[in-house]
Amino acid sequence: MRFKRDEGFRFSFGTPITAFFTIDEMNGNRIGISNGEARLIDLSPNGMKLSIPFDIPISYQEDIKITVRFKLSQVEHKIQGEIIWKQKAFDSYFYGIHFDINEVEQKEMINDLKYFAKKQSTK
């Protein structure tokens, strides 16, 4: 797992967004753990910070692939990525997810995020 952030911006949600996740793979082994609920804390073109109410047992040597589904405005995003860090919080755990998406998916998510942010600023 790594802790480096080198993206251009990161949008922090005032109120976390509901998201759903599945754990797809651990160290190359298919897992397919069904949907769990999470809270999307912040989002960038390359990754996100999720709050999950339980501990996913991981070590620095493990590669954990995850799929996260969330909706900002009218588009539901289904993004695959890898857990790159974890941090214990008061009643949950924070996880850093690095995306494995192409440029088209990234642009679509950024446009949706801009629309969401604009809509939030007019409330």
MARDOVO-635376 format. One record per residue (C-alpha): residue number from 1; x, y, z. Coordinates in steps of 0.001 Angstrom, whole numbers. Each point is the difference from the previous one (the first is absolute). Layout:
// MARDOVO-635376
<node><resi>NUM</resi><X>X</X><Y>Y</Y><Z>Z</Z></node>
...
***
This chain:
// MARDOVO-635376
<node><resi>1</resi><X>0</X><Y>0</Y><Z>0</Z></node>
<node><resi>2</resi><X>1191</X><Y>3527</Y><Z>-687</Z></node>
<node><resi>3</resi><X>-936</X><Y>3421</Y><Z>1349</Z></node>
<node><resi>4</resi><X>1035</X><Y>2376</Y><Z>-2793</Z></node>
<node><resi>5</resi><X>-2558</X><Y>2417</Y><Z>-1456</Z></node>
<node><resi>6</resi><X>928</X><Y>1731</Y><Z>-3228</Z></node>
<node><resi>7</resi><X>-3301</X><Y>1025</Y><Z>-1543</Z></node>
<node><resi>8</resi><X>-941</X><Y>3546</Y><Z>-963</Z></node>
<node><resi>9</resi><X>-2999</X><Y>384</Y><Z>2337</Z></node>
<node><resi>10</resi><X>-2037</X><Y>-1839</Y><Z>2595</Z></node>
<node><resi>11</resi><X>-3663</X><Y>820</Y><Z>683</Z></node>
<node><resi>12</resi><X>-1087</X><Y>-490</Y><Z>3626</Z></node>
<node><resi>13</resi><X>-3693</X><Y>-585</Y><Z>570</Z></node>
<node><resi>14</resi><X>-1513</X><Y>1939</Y><Z>2904</Z></node>
<node><resi>15</resi><X>-2454</X><Y>-2825</Y><Z>532</Z></node>
<node><resi>16</resi><X>1398</X><Y>-3353</Y><Z>-1113</Z></node>
<node><resi>17</resi><X>-1658</X><Y>-1664</Y><Z>-2993</Z></node>
<node><resi>18</resi><X>-1411</X><Y>-3518</Y><Z>341</Z></node>
<node><resi>19</resi><X>1985</X><Y>-2535</Y><Z>-2011</Z></node>
<node><resi>20</resi><X>12</X><Y>-3767</Y><Z>-372</Z></node>
<node><resi>21</resi><X>3026</X><Y>-2226</Y><Z>-453</Z></node>
<node><resi>22</resi><X>1021</X><Y>-3545</Y><Z>-746</Z></node>
<node><resi>23</resi><X>3375</X><Y>-1525</Y><Z>714</Z></node>
<node><resi>24</resi><X>943</X><Y>-1682</Y><Z>-3256</Z></node>
<node><resi>25</resi><X>3473</X><Y>-1365</Y><Z>582</Z></node>
<node><resi>26</resi><X>2669</X><Y>-489</Y><Z>2688</Z></node>
<node><resi>27</resi><X>3556</X><Y>-750</Y><Z>-1181</Z></node>
<node><resi>28</resi><X>-1242</X><Y>-1210</Y><Z>-3369</Z></node>
<node><resi>29</resi><X>-2657</X><Y>-2318</Y><Z>1485</Z></node>
<node><resi>30</resi><X>-3612</X><Y>722</Y><Z>-995</Z></node>
<node><resi>31</resi><X>-2106</X><Y>738</Y><Z>3081</Z></node>
<node><resi>32</resi><X>-3315</X><Y>1460</Y><Z>-1174</Z></node>
<node><resi>33</resi><X>-1201</X><Y>1213</Y><Z>3397</Z></node>
<node><resi>34</resi><X>-3487</X><Y>1426</Y><Z>-515</Z></node>
<node><resi>35</resi><X>-1061</X><Y>3619</Y><Z>338</Z></node>
<node><resi>36</resi><X>924</X><Y>1900</Y><Z>3094</Z></node>
<node><resi>37</resi><X>-1013</X><Y>3553</Y><Z>792</Z></node>
<node><resi>38</resi><X>2578</X><Y>2764</Y><Z>363</Z></node>
<node><resi>39</resi><X>173</X><Y>3791</Y><Z>190</Z></node>
<node><resi>40</resi><X>1900</X><Y>1934</Y><Z>-2660</Z></node>
<node><resi>41</resi><X>2046</X><Y>2663</Y><Z>1844</Z></node>
<node><resi>42</resi><X>1974</X><Y>1545</Y><Z>-2858</Z></node>
<node><resi>43</resi><X>680</X><Y>-556</Y><Z>-3670</Z></node>
<node><resi>44</resi><X>2696</X><Y>839</Y><Z>-2528</Z></node>
<node><resi>45</resi><X>603</X><Y>-1003</Y><Z>-3631</Z></node>
<node><resi>46</resi><X>2298</X><Y>-2785</Y><Z>1223</Z></node>
<node><resi>47</resi><X>-1578</X><Y>-1232</Y><Z>3207</Z></node>
<node><resi>48</resi><X>-2302</X><Y>364</Y><Z>2969</Z></node>
<node><resi>49</resi><X>-200</X><Y>-236</Y><Z>3756</Z></node>
<node><resi>50</resi><X>-2679</X><Y>-2366</Y><Z>1306</Z></node>
<node><resi>51</resi><X>-1309</X><Y>-511</Y><Z>3506</Z></node>
<node><resi>52</resi><X>-1007</X><Y>-3608</Y><Z>665</Z></node>
<node><resi>53</resi><X>-1512</X><Y>-1079</Y><Z>3343</Z></node>
<node><resi>54</resi><X>2259</X><Y>-3052</Y><Z>351</Z></node>
<node><resi>55</resi><X>3621</X><Y>-1009</Y><Z>-302</Z></node>
<node><resi>56</resi><X>1119</X><Y>-1652</Y><Z>-3221</Z></node>
<node><resi>57</resi><X>3010</X><Y>-2021</Y><Z>1154</Z></node>
<node><resi>58</resi><X>2829</X><Y>1097</Y><Z>-2268</Z></node>
<node><resi>59</resi><X>3748</X><Y>230</Y><Z>239</Z></node>
<node><resi>60</resi><X>2522</X><Y>2030</Y><Z>-1966</Z></node>
<node><resi>61</resi><X>864</X><Y>-3039</Y><Z>-2126</Z></node>
<node><resi>62</resi><X>-3547</X><Y>-612</Y><Z>-1227</Z></node>
<node><resi>63</resi><X>-1655</X><Y>1252</Y><Z>-3175</Z></node>
<node><resi>64</resi><X>-3735</X><Y>450</Y><Z>523</Z></node>
<node><resi>65</resi><X>-2192</X><Y>809</Y><Z>-3010</Z></node>
<node><resi>66</resi><X>-3319</X><Y>1654</Y><Z>706</Z></node>
<node><resi>67</resi><X>-2955</X><Y>1270</Y><Z>-2034</Z></node>
<node><resi>68</resi><X>-1854</X><Y>3062</Y><Z>1298</Z></node>
<node><resi>69</resi><X>-3395</X><Y>1212</Y><Z>-1200</Z></node>
<node><resi>70</resi><X>-1253</X><Y>3513</Y><Z>765</Z></node>
<node><resi>71</resi><X>-2237</X><Y>2673</Y><Z>-1491</Z></node>
<node><resi>72</resi><X>827</X><Y>3706</Y><Z>93</Z></node>
<node><resi>73</resi><X>-2678</X><Y>1554</Y><Z>-2165</Z></node>
<node><resi>74</resi><X>-1735</X><Y>-2030</Y><Z>-2681</Z></node>
<node><resi>75</resi><X>2777</X><Y>-2407</Y><Z>-934</Z></node>
<node><resi>76</resi><X>775</X><Y>-3142</Y><Z>1965</Z></node>
<node><resi>77</resi><X>3728</X><Y>-672</Y><Z>21</Z></node>
<node><resi>78</resi><X>1404</X><Y>-3501</Y><Z>356</Z></node>
<node><resi>79</resi><X>3736</X><Y>311</Y><Z>468</Z></node>
<node><resi>80</resi><X>2618</X><Y>-2646</Y><Z>591</Z></node>
<node><resi>81</resi><X>3075</X><Y>724</Y><Z>2040</Z></node>
<node><resi>82</resi><X>2443</X><Y>-1213</Y><Z>2594</Z></node>
<node><resi>83</resi><X>156</X><Y>693</Y><Z>3732</Z></node>
<node><resi>84</resi><X>3290</X><Y>1818</Y><Z>588</Z></node>
<node><resi>85</resi><X>-347</X><Y>1057</Y><Z>3645</Z></node>
<node><resi>86</resi><X>-2195</X><Y>-420</Y><Z>3079</Z></node>
<node><resi>87</resi><X>-468</X><Y>2069</Y><Z>3157</Z></node>
<node><resi>88</resi><X>-2019</X><Y>-725</Y><Z>3132</Z></node>
<node><resi>89</resi><X>-2624</X><Y>2652</Y><Z>817</Z></node>
<node><resi>90</resi><X>-2280</X><Y>328</Y><Z>3021</Z></node>
<node><resi>91</resi><X>-2716</X><Y>-2455</Y><Z>-1059</Z></node>
<node><resi>92</resi><X>1163</X><Y>-1062</Y><Z>-3461</Z></node>
<node><resi>93</resi><X>3029</X><Y>-322</Y><Z>-2269</Z></node>
<node><resi>94</resi><X>1165</X><Y>2317</Y><Z>-2758</Z></node>
<node><resi>95</resi><X>1353</X><Y>-1573</Y><Z>-3179</Z></node>
<node><resi>96</resi><X>1885</X><Y>1648</Y><Z>-2834</Z></node>
<node><resi>97</resi><X>-979</X><Y>-1399</Y><Z>-3389</Z></node>
<node><resi>98</resi><X>2114</X><Y>558</Y><Z>-3119</Z></node>
<node><resi>99</resi><X>-2076</X><Y>-268</Y><Z>-3181</Z></node>
<node><resi>100</resi><X>621</X><Y>-2323</Y><Z>-2916</Z></node>
<node><resi>101</resi><X>-2023</X><Y>1928</Y><Z>-2604</Z></node>
<node><resi>102</resi><X>542</X><Y>1245</Y><Z>-3524</Z></node>
<node><resi>103</resi><X>57</X><Y>3635</Y><Z>-1128</Z></node>
<node><resi>104</resi><X>-3626</X><Y>-35</Y><Z>-1217</Z></node>
<node><resi>105</resi><X>-1297</X><Y>-1280</Y><Z>3364</Z></node>
<node><resi>106</resi><X>2176</X><Y>2530</Y><Z>1795</Z></node>
<node><resi>107</resi><X>-1355</X><Y>2925</Y><Z>-2073</Z></node>
<node><resi>108</resi><X>-3580</X><Y>-1164</Y><Z>531</Z></node>
<node><resi>109</resi><X>545</X><Y>-126</Y><Z>3765</Z></node>
<node><resi>110</resi><X>1680</X><Y>3443</Y><Z>56</Z></node>
<node><resi>111</resi><X>-2860</X><Y>1541</Y><Z>-1994</Z></node>
<node><resi>112</resi><X>-2548</X><Y>-1558</Y><Z>2343</Z></node>
<node><resi>113</resi><X>1981</X><Y>1227</Y><Z>3008</Z></node>
<node><resi>114</resi><X>92</X><Y>3551</Y><Z>-1428</Z></node>
<node><resi>115</resi><X>-3768</X><Y>-123</Y><Z>-558</Z></node>
<node><resi>116</resi><X>-520</X><Y>-1315</Y><Z>3544</Z></node>
<node><resi>117</resi><X>2241</X><Y>2715</Y><Z>1532</Z></node>
<node><resi>118</resi><X>-1755</X><Y>2745</Y><Z>-1971</Z></node>
<node><resi>119</resi><X>-3410</X><Y>-1303</Y><Z>1079</Z></node>
<node><resi>120</resi><X>1142</X><Y>-105</Y><Z>3647</Z></node>
<node><resi>121</resi><X>1298</X><Y>3590</Y><Z>-106</Z></node>
<node><resi>122</resi><X>-3398</X><Y>1313</Y><Z>-1118</Z></node>
<node><resi>123</resi><X>-1859</X><Y>-1564</Y><Z>2941</Z></node>
***
